[in-house]
């Protein structure tokens, strides 16, 4: 099944891979911090909206990770 990455040049894919790695790392840090803060808020004030907030951002991070893997696979297939 062709991906939308086939329309990119190898150089563009390399740049996109670098950007995607940075964004995945930043998003992971944000999600981890959100989890830590939600645990503290839950312990202090009980269950609230902040308790479940990381659950909304975790799927976005997972999509970014899967996209990163697809970019890597496309670059490997071009070698």
C-alpha positions in Angstrom: 0.0 0.0 0.0 1.6 3.3 -1.1 2.0 6.0 1.5 1.8 9.7 1.0 5.5 9.8 1.7 6.3 8.4 -1.7 5.7 11.9 -3.2 8.6 13.4 -1.1 12.2 13.4 -2.3 14.8 11.7 -0.1 16.1 15.0 1.1 12.7 16.2 2.1 12.0 12.9 3.9 15.3 13.2 5.8 14.3 16.7 6.9 10.9 15.6 7.9 12.4 12.7 9.8 14.6 15.0 11.9 11.6 17.3 12.6 9.4 14.4 13.5 11.9 13.0 15.9 12.2 16.3 17.7 8.4 16.7 17.8 7.9 13.1 19.1 10.4 13.8 21.9 8.8 17.1 22.9 5.3 15.6 22.9 6.6 12.7 25.0 8.0 15.1 27.6 4.7 17.0 27.6 2.6 13.9 28.0 4.9 12.6 30.9 4.6 16.0 32.6 0.9 16.0 32.2 0.7 12.5 33.7 2.8 13.6 36.7 0.8 16.7 37.3 -2.5 14.9 36.9 -1.4 12.4 39.6 -0.6 15.2 42.0 -3.8 17.0 41.2 -5.8 13.8 41.7 -4.1 13.2 45.1 -4.7 16.7 46.3 -8.2 17.5 44.9 -9.6 14.2 43.8 -10.7 13.2 40.3 -11.2 16.2 38.0 -10.7 17.1 34.3 -6.9 17.3 34.8 -6.9 13.6 35.8 -8.0 12.6 32.3 -6.3 15.3 30.2 -3.2 13.1 29.4 -5.5 10.5 28.0 -6.5 12.9 25.3 -2.9 13.7 24.3 -1.5 10.2 24.4 -3.2 9.1 21.1 -1.8 12.1 19.3 1.7 11.1 20.5 1.1 7.5 19.3 0.1 8.7 15.8 3.3 10.8 15.7 5.3 7.7 16.6 3.7 5.6 13.9 4.2 8.3 11.3 7.9 8.4 12.4 8.2 4.7 11.7 6.6 5.1 8.3 9.0 7.8 7.4 11.9 5.5 8.5 10.5 2.6 6.4 10.2 4.8 3.4 13.8 6.0 3.7 15.0 2.4 4.1 13.0 1.3 1.1 14.8 3.9 -1.1 18.3 2.7 -0.2 
